[in-house]
Amino acid sequence: MMRATPVRQSARGGLLLDPLLIGIVLSILLLGLVMVASASISIASQQGGDPFSYVKSQLILAFGGMALALLLAMVPTDLLQKYATVLLVIAGVLLVAVLVPGIGHEVNGARRWLRLAGFNLQASEVARVLVLTWVAAYSVRRSDELQNSLGGLVRPLGVTALFSALLLVEPDFGAATVLFATAFGVLFLAGAQLRWVLVCVVGAGAAFSLLMVSEGYRVQRLLSFLDPWAHKYDSGFQLTQSLIAIGRGEWFGVGLGESVQKLFYLPEAHTDFLFAVLAEELGLMGVLATMLLFLALVWRVLYIARLAANAGLAFQAALAASFGLWVGIQALINIGVNTGVLPTKGLTLPLMSYGRSSLLVTLAWLGLVLRVHHEAMGKTRGAASTAPRRERESERERQPVAGGVA
């Protein structure tokens, strides 16, 4: 891993945005808005309000998230690296505050939200970004230890495990798993030795396996996952209805807006199980298109991370890679849950599922990725512009001085 290099602004002063990344994100976002409109219309009508209330809320949040992204795209990433420890402390305060009665807001037995001015902020969404920013900074600050010793890998994983434990108390097993897996991936990309990674993978796998059977509701979810049709009227209800929806979609779907499973058969149709509604209405072709969009998003973000690494911006590379890994892991888990490949977890499909905090934070985090692109491109162009000048100076130095001694 290369050492961190100070970032200089581009000569022209404007943001060097990545149009391809923006195009991919807008495509996913627009597809998500269409599917939220389709999946939520029944539940919105049942609540007696505007049938399009959910999609209108999602659209407002999308614009708000894009505004946050633009704002964060103007923040130098050197500041994030400098105050990474402070951000880690803020993450801890958020995750502890949400557990305090009267401060944390409980929904369906889970205490995951902070009520701020009438808006429910899911603390784990913000805390994840702050924790992974610290992990990225650690991977640069302690790069020698990380690459040469087990302790250099265990220490940041221990810190991440502490925050994952706070998530488990809420409880939010899915968010804890994604946070730990993403941090693991960032540290591996930063240069941790494969042998130490394998040791930690075995240990982490054993720990999460014990956690899965430590609570009755998790055991029930696991049993339902193994044979959902044996529990199709209770704990396996969501999964069986999701599988029915996917099966009905066949090749080209039943048509946009024509889903039957969203009509109060499939719980959380506009959030956790939006992908199942998409599969029913758009079929296998829609599923493949959605998965290709997410693959394109992950590829482009990791490309930006590599661009930053080649420019000598180690922290910025790790910061961008953390987003790419997170969005890939969470999308994979959500799709796996919808298709019955993984046990049920309360995780949304990034940029598509209805979710206030999730959409706002994801778009804001994308603003940081765009900032990384801006800084990497600015540094690369700066180096390219100075190269001809250095070559001319070197050529003049090699030429003999007129009138000199041969």
JOHU-V50496 format. One record per pair of residues at least 12 apart in sequence whose C-alpha atoms are under 10 Angstrom apart, sorted by the first residue. I is the first residue (numbers start at 0). J is the second residue. D is the distance in whole Angstrom. If there is no record, write none. Layout:
{{I	J	D} {I	J	D}}
//
This chain:
{{0	138	9} {0	139	8} {0	142	7} {0	143	9} {0	145	10} {0	146	9} {0	188	9} {0	189	6} {0	190	6} {0	191	10} {0	308	8} {0	311	9} {0	312	10} {0	313	7} {0	314	10} {0	316	10} {0	317	10} {1	139	8} {1	142	9} {1	189	9} {1	190	10} {1	308	7} {1	309	9} {1	310	9} {1	311	6} {1	312	7} {1	313	6} {1	314	9} {1	316	10} {2	139	7} {2	140	8} {2	142	8} {2	308	9} {2	311	7} {2	312	7} {2	313	6} {2	314	8} {3	77	10} {3	80	10} {3	136	10} {3	139	7} {3	140	8} {3	308	9} {3	310	10} {3	311	6} {3	312	5} {3	313	5} {3	314	6} {3	315	8} {3	316	10} {4	77	9} {4	310	9} {4	311	6} {4	312	6} {4	313	8} {4	314	9} {4	315	10} {4	378	10} {5	76	10} {5	77	7} {5	311	9} {5	312	8} {5	374	10} {5	378	10} {6	75	8} {6	76	8} {6	77	7} {6	310	10} {6	311	10} {6	312	8} {6	315	10} {6	374	7} {6	375	8} {6	377	9} {6	378	7} {7	75	9} {7	374	7} {7	375	10} {7	377	7} {7	378	7} {7	381	9} {8	75	9} {8	373	9} {8	374	7} {8	377	7} {8	378	8} {8	381	9} {9	373	8} {9	374	8} {9	375	10} {9	376	8} {9	377	5} {9	378	7} {9	379	10} {9	380	8} {9	381	7} {10	377	8} {10	378	10} {10	380	9} {10	381	8} {11	377	9} {12	377	9} {13	73	10} {13	373	9} {13	377	10} {14	69	10} {14	72	8} {14	73	8} {14	369	9} {14	370	8} {14	372	9} {14	373	6} {14	374	9} {14	376	10} {14	377	9} {15	72	10} {15	369	8} {15	370	8} {15	371	10} {15	372	7} {15	373	5} {15	374	8} {15	375	9} {15	376	7} {15	377	7} {16	72	9} {16	366	10} {16	368	10} {16	369	6} {16	370	8} {16	371	9} {16	372	7} {16	373	6} {16	374	10} {16	376	9} {17	299	9} {17	303	9} {17	368	10} {17	369	7} {17	370	10} {17	372	7} {17	373	8} {17	376	10} {18	369	10} {19	295	10} {19	296	9} {19	299	8} {20	295	9} {20	296	7} {20	297	10} {20	298	10} {20	299	6} {20	300	7} {20	303	9} {20	365	9} {20	368	9} {20	369	8} {20	372	10} {21	296	9} {21	365	9} {21	369	9} {22	296	10} {23	292	7} {23	293	8} {23	294	10} {23	295	7} {23	296	6} {23	299	9} {24	292	8} {24	293	9} {24	295	9} {24	296	7} {24	350	8} {24	362	9} {24	365	9} {25	61	10} {25	350	9} {26	289	9} {26	292	8} {26	350	10} {27	288	10} {27	289	8} {27	290	10} {27	292	7} {27	293	8} {27	296	9} {27	349	9} {27	350	7} {27	351	7} {28	57	10} {28	58	9} {28	61	8} {28	349	9} {28	350	6} {28	351	6} {28	352	9} {28	358	9} {28	362	10} {29	58	9} {29	61	10} {29	350	9} {29	351	8} {30	277	9} {30	289	8} {30	350	9} {30	351	7} {31	54	9} {31	57	9} {31	269	10} {31	273	9} {31	274	10} {31	277	9} {31	289	10} {31	348	9} {31	349	9} {31	350	7} {31	351	4} {31	352	6} {31	353	8} {32	53	9} {32	54	6} {32	55	9} {32	57	7} {32	58	7} {32	61	9} {32	350	9} {32	351	7} {32	352	8} {32	353	8} {33	54	8} {33	255	9} {33	256	9} {33	277	10} {33	351	9} {34	54	9} {34	255	8} {34	256	8} {34	268	10} {34	269	8} {34	273	7} {34	274	9} {34	276	8} {34	277	7} {34	280	9} {34	281	10} {34	351	8} {34	352	8} {34	353	9} {35	51	9} {35	53	7} {35	54	6} {35	55	10} {35	57	8} {35	268	9} {35	269	5} {35	270	8} {35	273	7} {35	276	9} {35	277	9} {35	351	8} {35	352	7} {35	353	6} {36	50	9} {36	51	6} {36	52	9} {36	53	7} {36	54	5} {36	55	8} {36	57	9} {36	256	9} {36	269	8} {36	353	10} {37	50	10} {37	51	9} {37	53	10} {37	54	9} {37	255	7} {37	256	5} {37	257	8} {37	258	8} {37	261	9} {37	268	10} {37	269	8} {37	273	10} {37	276	8} {37	277	9} {37	280	9} {38	53	9} {38	54	9} {38	255	10} {38	256	8} {38	257	10} {38	258	8} {38	260	9} {38	261	6} {38	262	8} {38	265	10} {38	267	9} {38	268	6} {38	269	5} {38	270	9} {38	272	9} {38	273	7} {38	274	10} {38	275	10} {38	276	7} {38	277	9} {38	280	10} {38	352	10} {38	353	10} {39	51	8} {39	52	9} {39	53	6} {39	54	8} {39	261	8} {39	262	9} {39	267	9} {39	268	7} {39	269	5} {39	270	9} {39	273	9} {39	353	9} {40	52	8} {40	53	8} {40	54	9} {40	256	9} {40	261	9} {40	262	9} {40	269	9} {41	261	7} {41	262	6} {41	263	8} {41	268	10} {42	261	9} {42	262	8} {42	263	8} {42	267	10} {42	268	9} {42	269	9} {45	263	10} {53	269	9} {53	353	8} {53	354	10} {54	269	10} {54	353	8} {56	353	9} {56	354	9} {56	355	8} {57	351	9} {57	352	9} {57	353	7} {57	354	8} {57	355	7} {57	358	8} {57	359	10} {58	353	10} {59	355	10} {60	353	10} {60	354	9} {60	355	7} {60	356	9} {60	357	10} {60	358	7} {60	359	6} {60	362	10} {61	350	9} {61	355	9} {61	358	7} {61	359	7} {61	361	10} {61	362	8} {62	359	9} {62	362	9} {63	358	9} {63	359	7} {63	362	9} {63	363	9} {64	355	10} {64	356	10} {64	357	10} {64	358	7} {64	359	4} {64	360	7} {64	361	8} {64	362	5} {64	363	6} {64	364	9} {64	365	9} {64	366	9} {65	358	10} {65	359	8} {65	360	10} {65	361	10} {65	362	6} {65	363	7} {65	365	9} {65	366	8} {66	359	10} {66	362	9} {66	363	8} {66	366	9} {67	359	8} {67	360	9} {67	362	7} {67	363	5} {67	364	9} {67	365	9} {67	366	7} {67	367	10} {68	359	9} {68	360	9} {68	361	9} {68	362	6} {68	363	4} {68	364	7} {68	365	6} {68	366	4} {68	367	7} {68	368	9} {68	369	8} {68	370	9} {69	362	9} {69	363	8} {69	365	9} {69	366	6} {69	367	9} {69	369	9} {69	370	9} {70	363	8} {70	366	7} {70	367	9} {70	370	10} {71	362	10} {71	363	7} {71	364	8} {71	365	9} {71	366	5} {71	367	6} {71	368	9} {71	369	9} {71	370	7} {72	363	9} {72	364	9} {72	365	8} {72	366	5} {72	367	5} {72	368	8} {72	369	6} {72	370	4} {72	371	8} {72	372	9} {72	373	8} {72	374	10} {73	366	8} {73	367	9} {73	369	9} {73	370	7} {73	373	9} {74	366	9} {74	367	8} {74	370	7} {75	367	9} {75	370	7} {75	371	9} {75	373	10} {75	374	8} {76	314	8} {76	315	7} {76	318	9} {76	367	8} {76	368	10} {76	370	7} {76	371	7} {76	374	9} {77	136	10} {77	312	10} {77	314	8} {77	315	8} {79	129	9} {79	132	7} {79	133	9} {79	135	10} {79	136	8} {79	314	9} {79	315	10} {79	318	10} {79	367	10} {80	132	8} {80	133	8} {80	134	10} {80	135	8} {80	136	6} {80	137	9} {80	139	9} {80	140	9} {80	314	7} {80	315	9} {80	318	9} {81	133	10} {81	136	8} {82	132	10} {82	133	9} {82	136	9} {83	129	8} {83	130	8} {83	131	9} {83	132	6} {83	133	5} {83	134	8} {83	135	9} {83	136	7} {83	137	9} {84	129	9} {84	130	9} {84	132	9} {84	133	6} {84	134	10} {84	136	9} {84	137	9} {85	129	9} {85	133	9} {86	126	9} {86	128	9} {86	129	5} {86	130	7} {86	131	10} {86	132	8} {86	133	7} {87	126	8} {87	127	10} {87	128	9} {87	129	6} {87	130	5} {87	131	9} {87	132	8} {87	133	6} {87	134	9} {87	158	10} {87	162	10} {88	126	10} {88	129	9} {88	130	9} {88	133	10} {89	125	10} {89	126	8} {89	129	8} {89	130	9} {90	122	8} {90	123	8} {90	124	10} {90	125	7} {90	126	4} {90	127	8} {90	128	9} {90	129	6} {90	130	7} {90	162	8} {91	122	10} {91	123	10} {91	126	7} {91	129	9} {91	130	9} {91	161	9} {91	162	7} {91	165	8} {92	122	10} {92	126	9} {93	111	10} {93	112	10} {93	113	9} {93	121	9} {93	122	6} {93	123	8} {93	125	8} {93	126	7} {94	111	8} {94	112	9} {94	113	10} {94	121	10} {94	122	6} {94	123	7} {94	125	10} {94	126	7} {94	162	8} {94	163	10} {94	164	10} {94	165	6} {94	166	7} {94	168	10} {94	169	9} {95	122	9} {95	162	10} {95	165	7} {95	166	9} {95	168	10} {95	169	10} {96	111	10} {96	112	9} {96	113	8} {96	122	9} {97	110	7} {97	111	6} {97	112	6} {97	113	6} {97	114	9} {97	120	10} {97	121	9} {97	122	7} {97	123	9} {97	165	10} {97	166	10} {97	169	8} {98	110	6} {98	111	8} {98	112	9} {98	113	9} {98	165	9} {98	166	10} {98	168	8} {98	169	7} {98	170	10} {99	113	10} {101	113	10} {101	114	10} {102	114	7} {102	115	10} {103	119	10} {103	120	10} {103	121	10} {103	122	9} {103	169	10} {104	119	8} {104	120	9} {104	121	9} {105	169	9} {108	169	9} {108	170	9} {109	168	9} {109	169	6} {109	170	6} {109	171	8} {110	122	10} {110	166	10} {110	168	9} {110	169	5} {110	170	7} {110	171	9} {111	123	7} {111	124	10} {111	166	8} {111	168	10} {111	169	6} {111	170	8} {111	171	8} {112	124	10} {112	169	9} {112	356	9} {118	355	9} {118	356	9} {119	355	8} {119	356	8} {120	355	8} {120	356	6} {120	357	9} {120	359	10} {120	360	10} {121	354	10} {121	355	8} {121	356	6} {121	357	8} {121	360	10} {122	166	9} {122	356	8} {123	162	9} {123	163	10} {123	165	9} {123	166	7} {123	169	10} {123	171	9} {123	174	7} {123	175	9} {123	178	9} {123	356	9} {123	357	9} {124	174	9} {124	178	10} {124	356	7} {124	357	6} {124	358	9} {124	359	9} {124	360	6} {124	361	8} {125	356	8} {125	357	9} {125	359	10} {125	360	7} {125	361	9} {125	363	10} {125	364	9} {126	162	9} {126	166	10} {126	178	10} {127	159	10} {127	162	9} {127	163	10} {127	174	9} {127	175	9} {127	177	9} {127	178	6} {127	179	10} {127	181	10} {127	182	10} {127	325	10} {127	360	10} {128	178	9} {128	318	9} {128	321	9} {128	322	8} {128	325	10} {128	360	8} {128	361	9} {128	363	10} {128	364	7} {130	158	9} {130	159	7} {130	162	8} {130	178	8} {130	182	9} {131	159	9} {131	178	8} {131	179	9} {131	181	8} {131	182	6} {131	185	8} {131	317	9} {131	318	8} {131	321	7} {131	322	9} {131	325	10} {132	182	10} {132	314	9} {132	315	10} {132	317	8} {132	318	6} {132	319	10} {132	321	8} {132	322	10} {133	155	9} {133	158	10} {133	159	10} {133	182	10} {133	314	10} {133	318	9} {134	155	7} {134	156	9} {134	158	9} {134	159	8} {134	181	10} {134	182	7} {134	183	9} {134	185	8} {134	186	8} {134	314	10} {134	317	8} {134	318	9} {134	321	9} {135	155	10} {135	182	8} {135	185	7} {135	186	8} {135	189	8} {135	313	9} {135	314	6} {135	315	8} {135	316	8} {135	317	5} {135	318	6} {135	319	9} {135	320	9} {135	321	8} {136	313	9} {136	314	6} {136	315	9} {136	317	8} {136	318	8} {137	151	10} {137	154	10} {137	155	7} {137	186	9} {137	189	10} {137	314	9} {137	317	10} {138	151	9} {138	152	9} {138	155	9} {138	185	8} {138	186	6} {138	187	9} {138	188	9} {138	189	6} {138	190	8} {138	191	9} {138	313	9} {138	314	8} {138	317	8} {139	186	10} {139	189	8} {139	312	10} {139	313	6} {139	314	6} {139	315	10} {139	316	10} {139	317	8} {140	313	10} {140	314	9} {142	186	9} {142	189	8} {142	190	8} {142	191	9} {142	313	10} {143	190	9} {143	191	9} {144	190	10} {144	191	9} {145	186	8} {145	187	9} {145	189	8} {145	190	7} {145	191	5} {145	192	8} {145	195	10} {146	186	9} {146	187	9} {146	189	8} {146	190	5} {146	191	5} {146	192	6} {146	193	10} {146	195	10} {147	190	9} {147	191	7} {147	192	7} {147	195	9} {148	191	8} {148	192	8} {148	195	8} {149	191	8} {149	192	8} {149	194	9} {149	195	6} {149	196	9} {149	198	9} {149	199	9} {150	195	9} {151	186	10} {151	191	8} {151	195	10} {152	183	9} {152	186	7} {152	187	9} {152	190	10} {152	191	7} {152	192	9} {152	195	8} {152	196	8} {152	199	9} {153	195	9} {153	196	9} {153	199	8} {155	182	8} {155	183	9} {155	186	9} {156	179	8} {156	180	10} {156	182	7} {156	183	7} {156	186	9} {156	199	9} {156	203	10} {157	179	10} {158	179	10} {159	175	9} {159	178	8} {159	179	6} {159	180	10} {159	181	10} {159	182	7} {159	183	9} {160	175	8} {160	176	10} {160	178	9} {160	179	7} {160	182	10} {160	203	9} {161	175	10} {161	179	10} {162	175	8} {162	178	9} {162	179	9} {163	175	5} {163	176	7} {163	177	9} {163	178	7} {163	179	7} {166	178	10} {167	210	9} {171	344	9} {171	345	8} {171	346	9} {172	207	9} {172	210	9} {172	211	8} {172	217	9} {172	344	7} {172	345	8} {172	346	10} {173	329	9} {173	332	9} {173	333	10} {173	343	9} {173	344	6} {173	345	6} {173	346	6} {173	347	10} {174	329	9} {174	344	9} {174	345	8} {174	346	7} {175	207	10} {176	207	8} {176	328	10} {176	329	10} {177	324	9} {177	325	7} {177	326	9} {177	328	7} {177	329	7} {177	332	9} {177	346	9} {178	321	10} {178	325	8} {178	328	10} {178	329	10} {179	203	9} {179	325	10} {180	200	10} {180	203	9} {180	324	9} {180	325	8} {180	328	8} {180	329	10} {181	320	9} {181	321	6} {181	322	8} {181	323	9} {181	324	6} {181	325	6} {181	326	9} {181	327	9} {181	328	8} {181	329	9} {182	321	7} {182	324	9} {182	325	9} {183	196	8} {183	199	9} {183	200	9} {183	203	10} {183	321	10} {183	324	10} {184	196	10} {184	317	10} {184	320	9} {184	321	8} {184	324	7} {184	325	9} {185	316	10} {185	317	6} {185	318	8} {185	319	10} {185	320	7} {185	321	6} {185	322	10} {185	323	10} {185	324	8} {185	325	10} {186	317	8} {186	321	9} {188	316	10} {188	317	8} {188	320	8} {188	321	10} {189	313	9} {189	314	10} {189	316	9} {189	317	7} {189	320	10} {216	234	9} {217	342	9} {217	343	9} {217	344	9} {219	234	7} {219	235	9} {219	342	10} {220	234	7} {220	235	8} {220	342	6} {220	343	6} {220	344	9} {221	234	10} {221	235	10} {221	341	9} {221	342	6} {221	343	8} {222	234	9} {222	235	9} {222	342	9} {223	235	5} {223	236	9} {223	237	10} {223	238	8} {223	239	10} {223	339	10} {223	342	8} {223	343	9} {224	238	8} {224	239	10} {224	336	9} {224	339	7} {224	340	8} {224	341	7} {224	342	5} {224	343	7} {225	339	9} {225	340	9} {225	341	9} {225	342	8} {226	238	10} {226	239	10} {226	339	10} {227	239	6} {227	240	10} {227	242	10} {227	339	9} {228	240	10} {234	343	10} {235	343	9} {236	264	9} {236	265	8} {236	266	9} {237	264	8} {237	265	6} {237	266	6} {237	267	9} {237	268	10} {237	272	9} {237	336	10} {237	337	9} {237	343	8} {238	265	9} {238	266	10} {238	272	9} {238	275	10} {238	336	8} {238	337	7} {238	338	8} {238	339	7} {238	342	9} {238	343	8} {239	264	10} {239	265	9} {239	337	9} {239	338	10} {239	339	9} {240	260	7} {240	261	9} {240	264	7} {240	265	6} {240	266	8} {240	272	10} {240	275	9} {240	337	10} {241	260	8} {241	261	10} {241	264	9} {241	265	7} {241	266	9} {241	268	9} {241	272	7} {241	273	9} {241	274	9} {241	275	5} {241	276	8} {241	278	9} {241	279	9} {241	336	9} {241	337	6} {241	338	7} {241	339	8} {242	260	10} {242	265	10} {242	275	8} {242	278	10} {242	279	9} {242	337	7} {242	338	6} {242	339	7} {243	259	10} {243	260	8} {243	265	9} {243	275	9} {243	279	8} {243	338	10} {244	258	8} {244	259	8} {244	260	6} {244	261	9} {244	264	10} {244	265	8} {244	274	10} {244	275	6} {244	276	6} {244	277	9} {244	278	7} {244	279	5} {244	280	9} {244	282	10} {244	337	10} {244	338	10} {245	260	10} {245	274	9} {245	275	6} {245	276	7} {245	277	8} {245	278	5} {245	279	5} {245	280	9} {245	281	10} {245	282	7} {245	283	9} {245	286	9} {245	337	9} {245	338	8} {246	275	9} {246	278	8} {246	279	7} {246	282	9} {246	283	10} {246	338	10} {247	259	9} {247	260	9} {247	276	10} {247	278	8} {247	279	6} {247	280	8} {247	282	8} {248	275	9} {248	276	9} {248	277	8} {248	278	6} {248	279	4} {248	280	6} {248	281	7} {248	282	4} {248	283	7} {248	284	10} {248	285	9} {248	286	10} {249	278	8} {249	279	8} {249	280	9} {249	281	9} {249	282	5} {249	283	6} {249	284	9} {250	278	9} {250	279	9} {250	281	8} {250	282	5} {250	283	5} {250	284	6} {250	285	9} {250	286	9} {251	278	9} {251	279	9} {251	280	8} {251	281	5} {251	282	4} {251	283	6} {251	284	6} {251	285	7} {251	286	10} {252	276	10} {252	277	8} {252	278	7} {252	279	5} {252	280	4} {252	281	4} {252	282	4} {252	283	7} {252	284	8} {252	285	8} {252	286	10} {253	278	9} {253	279	6} {253	280	5} {253	281	7} {253	282	7} {254	277	10} {254	279	8} {254	280	5} {254	281	6} {254	282	8} {255	276	9} {255	277	8} {255	279	9} {255	280	5} {255	281	7} {255	282	10} {256	276	9} {256	277	10} {256	279	10} {256	280	7} {256	281	10} {257	276	9} {257	279	8} {257	280	6} {257	281	10} {258	275	10} {258	276	7} {258	277	9} {258	278	9} {258	279	6} {258	280	6} {258	281	10} {259	276	9} {259	279	9} {259	280	9} {260	275	9} {260	276	7} {260	279	8} {261	273	9} {261	275	9} {261	276	7} {261	279	10} {267	345	10} {267	347	10} {267	352	10} {267	353	10} {268	352	9} {268	353	9} {269	347	9} {269	351	9} {269	352	6} {269	353	6} {269	354	9} {270	345	9} {270	346	8} {270	347	6} {270	348	8} {270	351	8} {270	352	5} {270	353	5} {270	354	7} {271	333	7} {271	334	9} {271	336	9} {271	337	8} {271	343	9} {271	344	8} {271	345	6} {271	346	6} {271	347	5} {271	348	7} {271	351	10} {271	352	7} {271	353	8} {271	354	9} {272	333	8} {272	334	9} {272	336	8} {272	337	6} {272	338	10} {272	345	9} {272	346	9} {272	347	8} {272	348	8} {272	352	8} {273	333	9} {273	334	10} {273	337	9} {273	347	8} {273	348	8} {273	351	8} {273	352	6} {273	353	8} {274	286	8} {274	289	9} {274	333	8} {274	334	7} {274	336	10} {274	337	7} {274	338	9} {274	347	9} {274	348	8} {274	351	9} {274	352	8} {275	334	8} {275	336	10} {275	337	6} {275	338	8} {276	337	10} {277	289	9} {278	337	10} {278	338	10} {286	334	10} {290	330	9} {290	331	9} {290	334	9} {293	323	10} {293	326	8} {293	327	7} {293	330	8} {293	331	9} {293	349	9} {293	350	10} {294	323	10} {294	326	10} {294	327	8} {294	330	10} {296	323	8} {296	326	8} {296	327	8} {297	320	9} {297	322	8} {297	323	5} {297	324	7} {297	325	9} {297	326	7} {297	327	6} {297	328	10} {298	323	8} {298	324	10} {298	327	9} {299	323	8} {300	316	10} {300	319	6} {300	320	7} {300	321	9} {300	322	8} {300	323	5} {300	324	9} {300	326	10} {300	365	9} {300	368	7} {300	369	9} {300	371	10} {300	372	9} {301	316	8} {301	317	9} {301	319	7} {301	320	6} {301	321	9} {301	322	9} {301	323	6} {301	324	8} {301	368	10} {302	316	9} {302	319	9} {302	320	9} {302	323	9} {302	372	10} {303	315	9} {303	316	7} {303	319	7} {303	320	8} {303	323	10} {303	368	8} {303	369	9} {303	371	7} {303	372	6} {303	373	10} {303	375	8} {303	376	9} {304	316	4} {304	317	7} {304	318	8} {304	319	5} {304	320	6} {304	321	9} {304	322	10} {304	323	9} {304	368	8} {304	371	8} {304	372	8} {304	375	9} {305	317	9} {305	319	9} {305	320	8} {305	375	9} {306	371	9} {306	372	8} {306	374	10} {306	375	6} {306	376	8} {306	379	9} {307	319	9} {307	371	7} {307	372	7} {307	373	9} {307	374	8} {307	375	5} {307	376	8} {307	378	9} {307	379	9} {308	375	8} {309	375	8} {309	379	9} {310	374	9} {310	375	6} {310	376	8} {310	377	9} {310	378	6} {310	379	6} {310	380	10} {310	382	9} {311	375	8} {311	378	9} {311	379	9} {312	371	9} {312	374	9} {312	375	7} {312	378	9} {314	371	9} {315	367	9} {315	368	8} {315	370	9} {315	371	6} {315	372	9} {315	374	9} {315	375	8} {316	368	9} {316	371	7} {316	372	9} {316	375	9} {317	371	10} {318	364	10} {318	367	8} {318	368	8} {318	371	8} {319	364	9} {319	365	9} {319	367	8} {319	368	5} {319	369	9} {319	370	9} {319	371	7} {319	372	9} {320	368	9} {321	368	10} {322	361	9} {322	364	7} {322	365	8} {322	367	9} {322	368	8} {323	365	10} {323	368	9} {325	349	10} {326	348	9} {326	349	7} {326	350	9} {326	361	9} {327	349	9} {329	346	7} {329	347	8} {329	348	7} {329	349	7} {330	346	9} {330	347	8} {330	348	5} {330	349	6} {330	350	10} {330	351	10} {331	348	9} {332	344	8} {332	346	8} {332	347	9} {332	348	9} {333	345	8} {333	346	6} {333	347	6} {333	348	6} {333	349	9} {334	346	10} {334	347	9} {334	348	8} {349	361	7} {349	362	10} {350	362	8}}
//
